[in-house]
Amino acid sequence: MEALLAKIILWMNDLGTQGDYNSLLDEKFLEDPNNELLQELEWRSSDFAKTTEAIYHYFLHEQSRYSINAFGKALFAGLEEVYKANIISLEEFGARCYRLYSCLPTEVFDVEPFYKLSFADEVLLYCEEDDAREWYEEIFDFFK
């Protein structure tokens, strides 16, 4: 379930796609077709607002504990994929990572390396591009 949360947050911030999310959702649903949440998410999958509402509700109100490591691994793997695809500038990538930070569950705001996303849009202001790339790559490696 943590990977689904990561995919929806990436999608919300134009760092992932609906297709990425739906592929993972379909995979999870096929593994556990009787899961009520997965059934609801499948039913709502074409409606972005209802999808995000359902998954956030689950993590905020119904899921008392979730694995920060599993969530972080999925989130940062998705970020690394966009980063390595080189489809947006490093500056735009940083801006999207900064926006993404505000969508994270509050439990991870101050946790390494999540909190670093809170200043991801400023990295290029303080260092050269090569150093900024090294900084991002260190973040991606955290959960590997």
C-alpha positions as CSV (number, residue, x, y, z in Angstrom):
1,M,0.0,0.0,0.0
2,E,2.9,2.3,0.7
3,A,4.0,2.1,-3.0
4,L,0.5,3.2,-4.0
5,L,0.7,6.2,-1.8
6,A,4.1,7.0,-3.3
7,K,2.7,6.7,-6.9
8,I,-0.2,9.0,-6.2
9,I,2.0,11.6,-4.6
10,L,4.4,11.4,-7.6
11,W,1.4,11.7,-10.0
12,M,0.0,14.7,-8.0
13,N,3.3,16.5,-8.6
14,D,3.9,15.7,-12.3
15,L,6.7,13.3,-11.4
16,G,4.6,10.2,-12.3
17,T,1.7,9.4,-14.4
18,Q,-1.8,8.0,-14.0
19,G,-0.5,5.0,-16.0
20,D,2.2,4.4,-13.5
21,Y,-0.3,4.5,-10.7
22,N,-2.9,2.4,-12.5
23,S,-0.4,-0.3,-13.4
24,L,0.7,-0.7,-9.8
25,L,-2.9,-0.6,-8.6
26,D,-3.9,-3.3,-11.1
27,E,-1.0,-5.5,-10.0
28,K,-1.9,-5.1,-6.3
29,F,-5.6,-5.7,-7.0
30,L,-4.8,-9.0,-8.9
31,E,-2.8,-10.1,-5.9
32,D,-5.6,-9.4,-3.5
33,P,-9.0,-9.0,-5.3
34,N,-11.0,-9.1,-2.1
35,N,-9.3,-6.1,-0.5
36,E,-11.9,-3.5,-0.1
37,L,-9.6,-0.5,-0.4
38,L,-8.1,-1.9,-3.6
39,Q,-11.6,-2.5,-5.0
40,E,-12.5,1.1,-4.1
41,L,-9.3,2.5,-5.7
42,E,-9.9,0.4,-8.8
43,W,-13.4,1.8,-9.1
44,R,-12.2,5.4,-8.6
45,S,-9.0,5.1,-10.7
46,S,-10.2,7.4,-13.5
47,D,-11.1,10.2,-11.0
48,F,-7.9,11.8,-9.7
49,A,-9.6,13.7,-6.9
50,K,-11.6,10.7,-5.6
51,T,-8.5,8.5,-5.9
52,T,-6.3,10.9,-3.8
53,E,-9.1,11.3,-1.3
54,A,-9.5,7.6,-0.8
55,I,-5.9,6.8,-0.4
56,Y,-5.2,9.7,1.9
57,H,-8.2,8.8,4.0
58,Y,-6.8,5.3,4.3
59,F,-3.4,6.4,5.5
60,L,-4.7,9.1,7.8
61,H,-7.6,7.3,9.4
62,E,-7.5,3.6,8.8
63,Q,-3.9,2.6,8.6
64,S,-2.5,3.0,12.0
65,R,1.1,2.1,11.0
66,Y,2.8,1.9,7.7
67,S,6.4,1.3,6.7
68,I,8.2,4.5,6.2
69,N,11.0,2.5,4.6
70,A,8.7,0.9,2.1
71,F,7.1,4.3,1.3
72,G,10.5,6.0,1.0
73,K,11.9,3.3,-1.2
74,A,8.9,3.6,-3.6
75,L,8.9,7.4,-3.5
76,F,12.6,7.9,-4.1
77,A,12.8,5.2,-6.7
78,G,10.1,7.1,-8.6
79,L,11.9,10.4,-8.2
80,E,15.2,8.8,-9.4
81,E,13.4,7.4,-12.5
82,V,12.2,10.9,-13.5
83,Y,15.6,12.4,-12.6
84,K,17.5,9.8,-14.8
85,A,15.1,10.2,-17.7
86,N,16.3,13.8,-18.0
87,I,12.9,14.9,-19.3
88,I,12.8,18.1,-17.3
89,S,15.5,20.5,-16.2
90,L,17.2,20.0,-12.9
91,E,15.7,23.3,-11.8
92,E,12.2,22.2,-12.6
93,F,12.9,18.8,-11.0
94,G,13.9,20.6,-7.8
95,A,10.7,22.8,-7.9
96,R,8.5,19.7,-8.3
97,C,10.3,17.9,-5.4
98,Y,9.7,20.9,-3.2
99,R,6.0,20.9,-4.1
100,L,5.9,17.2,-3.5
101,Y,7.2,17.7,0.1
102,S,4.0,19.4,1.1
103,C,2.0,16.4,0.0
104,L,3.9,14.0,2.2
105,P,2.4,12.5,5.4
106,T,3.4,14.7,8.3
107,E,5.1,11.7,10.0
108,V,8.0,11.9,7.5
109,F,8.4,15.7,7.4
110,D,11.5,15.6,9.7
111,V,12.8,12.2,8.7
112,E,15.9,11.7,6.6
113,P,15.9,12.1,3.6
114,F,12.3,13.3,3.2
115,Y,13.0,16.6,4.9
116,K,15.6,17.4,2.3
117,L,12.9,17.7,-0.3
118,S,11.7,20.9,1.6
119,F,14.7,22.7,0.1
120,A,15.1,20.8,-3.1
121,D,14.2,23.9,-5.1
122,E,17.1,25.8,-3.6
123,V,20.0,23.4,-4.2
124,L,21.1,25.1,-7.5
125,L,21.2,28.5,-5.7
126,Y,24.0,27.3,-3.5
127,C,26.0,24.9,-5.6
128,E,27.0,24.0,-9.1
129,E,25.0,21.6,-11.2
130,D,27.4,18.8,-10.7
131,D,27.2,19.2,-6.9
132,A,23.4,19.4,-7.0
133,R,23.3,16.2,-9.0
134,E,25.5,14.5,-6.4
135,W,23.2,15.8,-3.7
136,Y,20.1,14.3,-5.4
137,E,21.9,11.0,-6.1
138,E,22.8,10.7,-2.4
139,I,19.1,11.1,-1.5
140,F,18.1,8.4,-4.0
141,D,20.6,6.0,-2.6
142,F,19.2,6.3,1.0
143,F,16.7,3.5,0.6
144,K,18.7,1.2,-1.6
